Structure formats: structure tokens, C-alpha cells
Amino acid sequence: MPPGEAPRGDQPPGTGDDEAADRSPAGRRRWRLLVAYDGAPFRGFAAQGPQIPTVAGALATALGRLAGTTAPAITCAGRTDAGVHARGQVVHVDLPDPLPAGRHGELDGDAVVRALNRQLAPRVVVRSAGPAPDGFDARRSAVARRYRYLVWNAATPDPLLAPLAWHVVEPLDLRAMAQASDAVVGEHDFRGFCRRPPGTGPDEPIVRRVLDAGWHEIVLVPPPGDGRLLRFEIEATSFCHQMVRSLVASLVGVGHGSGNIATVVGRLRSGTRAGSLRPAPAHGLCLEAVRYPD
């Protein structure tokens, strides 16, 4: 898995996803966890072997200790690659039912959260946990995913924002960037902004439906002396490989005058990544939320 990719809601995420079923096996119960993490120390979400640090690997190890079993398979809503953060990742996992009793009796959702965070925090934090509804699948049940990308637009870097935002020196026209982002809303062939999935040909469309996209300035208190913190948010039913970071790179190009809305439309219609800008750095990207029918 190449480093620094955007989360993809349409590709097999996590571990054991190909075997994910609508219901838990006999003697097990499906749990739904809301997870946040700092992506910097990990080589992405999906487990890649015992010697490679991943979010799924750390979470599975902690869950195995909690349940008194081997590390269980984990399915996530959107796989994230090296350096990408999350505040609203959703996972499901099938655990023994009942779970081993803790010091204060049977483990409920709050007790599971405390037990996991004692092992994982602060790099990985379980924000909530509880039994999943019947038929719940973290990936297949999701109807939309929302991502955020931060840009620090200033002449000088900010050491506190450096782990979370792409530092862009050239002054940016926020209005032009916002107007250009309107072009990606709706259903389009995103081959011009995505890596081609393995096993597909260059003439096969990569159609995705974007529900919302836009740029905003984050008001900081006290205001910074020489810069602005800009936020790009995008929500879609699913994403393809490197889509968000490639869109951000093109829209930032519009912001400093090397393109316009027609450039973005032309890239959408081109059906190829040839001549496209390098994707924006991974550390500015964060999976903010996953939406489900409930």
C-alpha cells in the first residue's frame, strides 16, 4: 500500500474484510467502535504484518487482550494510508459473547472504551463502543464518508500546525478555490484524480458521487500574524485511491493562479492523470465522519 493515501470507502479495508458477514459467527457478538487516531506513527490502517505498525494491528492486539483471544479481524469504514489521521473512523469486530468479566463485572460499552484506551491512548483512542445493530457492516452499511484537509497559508511555518496542515507559502485566492470545488459536486468519472484500481484498464471509468465539497477559513483566536488556516471538506458516497489529495492539489493550484475552474473541469473530462499535479501531502488529511442510515 503506497504511503499517504486517502481513505477509500469502496475497497476492502482493515483485516479480514473479504470474510465479513452480515452476522457474527455463533458464540460471538458484533461490536461497533468509533475510533480516532494520529496517523503519523502508523503505516496506514490496514494490518500489514507483525513488524509493521498499523492502526488495525494495534487495535486488534488490544482487543485480543481484552477478550482473552488471538487478535480478531477488524473491518473499517474507510481504509487510510500512512500519515492520514482520523477522528470519525468506524470499525466492527466480532468478539466472544459474553466478554470475560472485568474487575467490576460484565464489560459494557463504557468499560470496553476504558480498557482499550488504557492500552492505546493517546495515538489511538476509542471514542465509543457498543453492540452493533443486526446486519451492521462498518464498510458496506455506510452511506457516506466525510474528509477534511487543512492548509496553513503563510510565509512562515507554524510548528503547532505542522503535523496537521500542509504549509503553502504562495498567497491563495480562497474564493477561486471555493468556486472551483463546486465543479466536483455530483457524479463524475474521477480517473483524472485517482490511481487506477488493480486489475482495471485505462478506459474503465471510475465513477464516484460527491455530495458536498467546499473551502472555508478557520478563525483562530488570537488571530495569526502572517497566515490563514484553510479547511477543505468533502463528502461522497465513496472515494477512489488518492482522490481527496489530488483534488486538494488541483484546487490549491487554482488558488495561486496556475489554474481555474475550467482546469478542474478539464481534468474531470480528461479521463487520465497524465500531467496532473503531485497529490497534496498525507498529513493534512483526516477522516472526519462516516454516515449510516441510523
Backbone hydrogen bonds, N-H to C=O, Kabsch-Sander energy under -0.5 kcal/mol:
donor,donor_aa,acceptor,acceptor_aa,energy
5,E,2,P,-0.5
8,R,79,R,-1.2
10,D,239,F,-0.7
15,T,74,I,-2.6
19,E,16,G,-0.8
20,A,17,D,-1.6
28,R,25,P,-1.8
29,R,95,L,-3.2
31,W,93,V,-2.9
32,R,130,G,-3.2
33,L,91,V,-2.6
34,L,128,S,-2.3
35,V,33,L,-0.6
35,V,89,Q,-3.4
36,A,125,V,-2.9
37,Y,86,A,-2.7
38,D,123,R,-2.4
39,G,37,Y,-0.7
42,F,39,G,-1.5
43,R,53,P,-3.5
45,F,80,T,-3.7
48,Q,49,G,-0.5
52,I,49,G,-1.4
55,V,44,G,-2.0
56,A,45,F,-2.7
58,A,54,T,-2.2
59,L,55,V,-2.8
60,A,56,A,-2.8
61,T,57,G,-2.1
62,A,58,A,-2.0
63,L,59,L,-2.4
64,G,60,A,-2.4
65,R,61,T,-2.0
66,L,62,A,-2.1
67,A,63,L,-2.6
68,G,64,G,-1.3
69,T,64,G,-1.9
75,T,92,H,-2.1
77,A,90,V,-2.2
79,R,8,R,-1.4
81,D,5,E,-1.6
83,G,39,G,-1.4
83,G,42,F,-0.9
84,V,81,D,-2.1
85,H,285,L,-2.3
86,A,37,Y,-2.1
87,R,287,L,-3.1
88,G,287,L,-1.9
89,Q,35,V,-1.7
91,V,33,L,-2.3
92,H,75,T,-2.5
93,V,31,W,-1.8
94,D,73,A,-0.5
95,L,29,R,-2.7
95,L,93,V,-0.6
97,D,27,G,-2.2
102,G,105,G,-2.9
105,G,102,G,-1.6
108,D,106,E,-0.6
112,V,108,D,-2.3
113,V,109,G,-2.3
114,R,110,D,-2.3
115,A,111,A,-2.5
116,L,112,V,-2.5
117,N,113,V,-2.5
118,R,114,R,-1.7
119,Q,115,A,-0.7
119,Q,116,L,-0.8
120,L,116,L,-2.1
121,A,117,N,-1.6
123,R,120,L,-0.6
124,V,120,L,-1.3
125,V,36,A,-3.0
127,R,34,L,-2.9
127,R,125,V,-0.7
128,S,34,L,-1.2
130,G,32,R,-1.4
132,A,30,R,-2.8
135,G,22,D,-0.6
136,F,133,P,-1.9
141,S,137,D,-2.5
142,A,139,R,-0.8
143,V,291,R,-2.8
144,A,291,R,-1.2
145,R,236,A,-2.5
146,R,289,A,-3.0
147,Y,234,I,-2.6
148,R,286,C,-2.7
149,Y,232,F,-2.6
150,L,284,G,-1.7
151,V,230,L,-2.7
152,W,166,W,-2.5
153,N,151,V,-0.8
153,N,228,R,-2.9
154,A,152,W,-0.9
154,A,168,V,-1.2
155,A,226,D,-0.9
161,L,158,D,-0.6
162,A,158,D,-1.7
164,L,161,L,-2.0
165,A,161,L,-1.8
166,W,150,L,-2.3
168,V,152,W,-2.4
168,V,166,W,-0.7
169,V,167,H,-0.5
173,D,255,G,-2.0
174,L,172,L,-1.0
177,M,173,D,-1.9
178,A,174,L,-2.5
179,Q,175,R,-2.4
180,A,176,A,-2.2
181,S,177,M,-1.8
182,D,178,A,-0.8
182,D,179,Q,-0.7
183,A,180,A,-1.3
184,V,181,S,-1.2
185,V,182,D,-1.1
186,G,210,V,-2.5
188,H,186,G,-0.6
188,H,208,R,-2.2
190,F,188,H,-0.7
190,F,206,I,-3.3
193,F,190,F,-2.1
194,C,190,F,-0.6
194,C,191,R,-0.7
195,R,241,H,-2.3
200,T,197,P,-1.6
204,E,201,G,-1.6
207,V,205,P,-0.5
208,R,188,H,-2.2
210,V,186,G,-2.6
210,V,208,R,-0.6
211,L,235,E,-2.5
212,D,235,E,-1.7
214,G,233,E,-2.0
216,H,231,R,-2.1
218,I,229,L,-3.1
219,V,217,E,-0.5
220,L,218,I,-0.6
228,R,153,N,-1.9
229,L,218,I,-0.6
230,L,151,V,-3.3
230,L,228,R,-0.6
231,R,216,H,-3.4
232,F,149,Y,-3.1
233,E,214,G,-2.5
234,I,147,Y,-2.1
235,E,212,D,-2.7
236,A,145,R,-1.9
237,T,209,R,-2.0
243,M,240,C,-2.0
246,S,242,Q,-2.0
247,L,243,M,-2.3
248,V,244,V,-2.5
249,A,245,R,-2.0
250,S,246,S,-2.0
251,L,247,L,-2.6
252,V,248,V,-2.6
253,G,249,A,-1.8
254,V,250,S,-1.7
255,G,251,L,-1.8
256,H,252,V,-1.6
257,G,254,V,-1.5
258,S,253,G,-2.4
263,T,260,N,-0.8
264,V,260,N,-1.5
265,V,261,I,-2.4
266,G,262,A,-2.6
267,R,263,T,-2.0
268,L,264,V,-2.2
269,R,265,V,-2.0
270,S,266,G,-1.2
271,G,267,R,-0.8
276,S,273,R,-2.4
280,A,245,R,-2.0
284,G,281,P,-0.9
285,L,282,A,-2.1
286,C,148,R,-2.1
287,L,85,H,-2.1
288,E,146,R,-2.0
288,E,286,C,-0.8
289,A,146,R,-1.7
291,R,144,A,-3.1
